Amino acid sequence: MATPAVGSVFSTVPADSTTVPMNSTGHRVCLQQFFGHWWPPPIIGHLIFHQIRQPERIRKTLTQVYANPEAITDELVELLHRPAMDTGAKEVFARVISAPPGPKIVDLLPHIQVPILVLWGEVDPWTPVSGTKHFEAHQDRLAIRIERLPNTGHCPHDDRPELVNPILIGWLQQLTQG
């Protein structure tokens, strides 16, 4: 029987952020910085949400965080747009961007006892690659593999799956063999 793989994968974890963005378009990060924990009056909130969920706005946001323009497909835009059209989506969105922040990665790392794979896009505009220093600080006590992916933005798994998948598969295979 194979040994179960145990480990953690962090893909573009914000360096000094409180938590990983809640969605791949990063709206929580941007809007929370703009609004803080205050959500605007209902009419303004409705207008903001209506604008953010538009396919052309989603596509524009993706062009900011994906280094590979070919990864921004109509299918991806629709995948992100469709849930925003669901009943209650505006309320969920408001709760997400106004929720209190989660724990900081620098506070979590000392408690992690399993191997970690960090996949970080070198051209991520929201979480600079310098944030890997938080993981490097724990490499003496923990098996941490850090992969800085060239020409890759905030969503490495979507942006450059041809780089991410072999690294991830190899790392998982190594865990099951060790």
C-alpha positions in Angstrom: 0.0 0.0 0.0 1.3 3.4 -0.9 2.2 6.0 1.8 -0.3 8.8 1.6 1.2 12.1 0.5 1.1 14.8 3.2 2.2 18.3 2.5 1.1 21.9 1.8 1.1 23.8 -1.4 1.1 27.6 -1.5 0.5 29.2 -4.8 1.3 32.9 -4.8 0.6 33.6 -1.2 0.6 37.3 -0.5 3.9 38.3 1.2 2.7 40.6 4.0 -1.0 40.1 3.4 -3.4 38.8 6.0 -4.7 36.0 3.9 -4.9 34.6 0.4 -7.3 36.5 -1.9 -10.7 34.9 -1.9 -11.0 34.5 -5.7 -8.8 34.3 -8.6 -9.6 37.8 -9.8 -8.4 39.2 -6.5 -11.4 41.5 -6.1 -11.4 41.0 -2.3 -7.8 42.3 -2.1 -8.4 45.4 -4.2 -11.8 46.3 -2.8 -10.9 45.6 0.8 -7.9 47.9 0.5 -10.2 50.5 -1.0 -13.1 50.1 1.4 -11.5 48.6 4.4 -14.2 46.9 6.5 -16.8 49.4 5.5 -19.3 48.4 2.8 -20.9 51.3 1.0 -24.6 52.1 1.1 -26.8 49.5 -0.7 -27.2 51.6 -3.9 -23.5 52.2 -4.3 -22.7 48.6 -3.3 -25.1 47.4 -6.0 -23.4 49.6 -8.6 -19.9 48.5 -7.7 -20.9 44.8 -7.7 -22.7 45.3 -11.0 -19.6 46.8 -12.6 -17.2 44.2 -11.2 -19.1 41.2 -12.4 -19.3 42.4 -16.0 -17.4 40.0 -18.3 -15.3 42.8 -19.8 -14.3 44.0 -16.3 -13.4 40.4 -15.4 -11.3 40.1 -18.5 -9.5 43.4 -17.8 -8.7 42.3 -14.3 -7.3 39.0 -15.6 -5.1 40.9 -18.0 -3.5 42.6 -15.0 -2.7 39.4 -13.2 -2.0 36.8 -15.9 1.3 37.1 -17.7 0.1 34.7 -20.4 -2.7 36.4 -22.4 -3.5 33.1 -24.1 -4.6 31.8 -20.7 -7.4 34.4 -20.6 -10.1 32.6 -22.5 -13.8 33.2 -23.0 -14.3 30.0 -21.0 -12.3 31.4 -18.0 -14.1 34.7 -18.1 -17.5 32.8 -18.1 -16.3 30.5 -15.3 -15.7 33.6 -13.1 -18.8 35.5 -14.4 -21.4 32.8 -14.0 -21.4 32.6 -10.1 -21.7 36.4 -10.0 -25.1 36.1 -11.7 -26.5 33.8 -9.1 -29.2 34.9 -6.6 -27.5 36.2 -3.5 -24.1 36.7 -5.2 -24.0 40.4 -4.3 -24.6 39.6 -0.6 -21.9 37.0 -0.7 -19.5 39.4 -2.4 -20.2 42.0 0.3 -19.6 39.6 3.1 -16.3 38.4 1.5 -14.8 41.8 1.0 -15.9 43.1 4.4 -14.9 39.9 6.4 -12.2 40.2 8.9 -8.8 39.1 7.6 -7.6 35.7 8.4 -4.2 34.8 10.0 -1.0 36.0 8.4 1.2 33.5 6.7 4.1 34.6 8.9 2.0 33.5 12.0 1.0 30.2 10.4 4.4 29.0 9.2 5.9 28.2 12.6 3.1 25.8 13.2 3.3 23.8 9.9 5.0 20.5 10.2 4.6 19.1 6.7 6.5 19.7 3.5 5.6 22.8 1.6 5.7 23.6 -2.1 5.6 27.3 -2.9 4.7 28.2 -6.5 5.2 31.9 -7.1 4.8 33.9 -10.3 7.8 36.2 -10.8 5.7 38.9 -12.4 2.7 38.7 -10.0 1.6 42.4 -9.6 -0.3 41.8 -6.4 2.1 39.6 -4.4 5.7 40.3 -5.3 8.1 37.4 -5.5 10.0 39.0 -2.6 7.4 37.4 -0.4 9.2 34.1 -0.7 11.5 35.4 2.1 8.8 34.3 4.6 9.1 30.7 3.5 12.9 30.9 3.1 13.1 31.8 6.8 11.7 28.4 7.7 13.8 26.2 5.3 16.3 25.2 8.0 13.6 23.4 10.0 11.1 22.4 7.3 11.2 20.9 3.8 10.1 23.8 1.8 10.6 23.9 -2.0 10.2 27.3 -3.6 9.6 27.6 -7.3 9.8 31.1 -8.8 8.0 30.8 -12.1 9.3 33.1 -14.9 6.8 35.1 -17.0 4.0 34.0 -14.6 1.5 36.1 -12.8 -0.8 35.8 -9.8 -2.5 32.5 -10.8 0.3 30.2 -11.8 -1.9 27.1 -12.2 -4.0 28.9 -14.8 -1.4 31.2 -16.2 1.3 28.6 -16.9 0.0 25.1 -16.3 2.8 23.7 -18.5 5.2 24.9 -15.8 3.1 24.2 -12.7 1.8 20.7 -13.4 5.1 18.9 -13.9 6.5 20.6 -10.7 3.4 19.7 -8.7 3.3 16.1 -10.0 7.0 15.6 -9.3 6.7 17.0 -5.8 3.7 14.8 -5.0 5.5 11.8 -6.3 8.6 12.6 -4.2 6.3 12.8 -1.1 4.8 9.4 -1.8 8.2 7.8 -2.2 9.8 9.4 0.9 
